[in-house]
Amino acid sequence: MSKILKIVEREGFEPVPFAVAWILKNPDITSPIIGPRTVEQLETYSKVLELDIPDEIMKEIDEIVPPGISLW
């Protein structure tokens, strides 16, 4: 399991809403694009609106994958 996924689990987040919430909170990303195909997927994405990632968690993730590093 990846280090980031361990953080997500430890903090009690679901992976998909966490990923989108991270994108929304990241100042280097201008807009997330989601594409739900089902109502269930849309409901999963809507959980992002209730999620606030603490700054400490953002810093912890930045230590694992420093800003500006491409994973592709």
N, C-alpha and C positions, 0 to 999 in steps of 0.2 A: 504494500500500500504506500502511496506517495506521502511525503511529509505534509503536503498541503491537505490531502484528504484526511490525514490523522488530526490536523487542527480542526477541520470542519466537523469531524465526528466528535472530537473532544468538546467543542463548543456547542454541540447539539443542533447544528445546522444541517439542512439537506443540501447535497452538492449542487443541484441546478440553481435553486434560488440564491445560494451563496455566491456562485460564479457570476450571476447577473448583478447581484448587489455589489460585488467587488468591482465590476466594470463601472457601475454607476458612481461609486465612490472614488474611483481612480481618476485623478485630474488629467492624466495623459490620454484618456480615451474620451472622445467627444460624444459618441452615441452608441448604445448597445442596439443590436438588431436581433429581435426574437422572431420566431416563426412557428408558433404553435399550430399543429395540424388537428388537434382534438380539443374538446372542452377540458379534458383531464390535464393536458399539457398547459392550457391557458390558466387553469387553477393553480398548477405548480408554479408557473411564472408569476402569478399574482401574489404569491407569498413574499416576493421580493419587496413589496410595498410595506410590509410589516417588519422587515429585517434591517437592522442597523449594525454594521460591523464596527466594533470598537477600534480606535486608532492603534491600540496595542497589537491587535490581530493583524491589521494592515502592515505594521512594522515587522511583525514576525514573518509574514509572507514575503515582504521585501528582502528579508535576510536570506530566504531560501531562493528566491528568484529576484535578483536586484532589478530595479527599474531600468529600462533601456535594453535589457537582455532579450534577444529573440529566441523563442523556443522552437521556431520553425526553421 
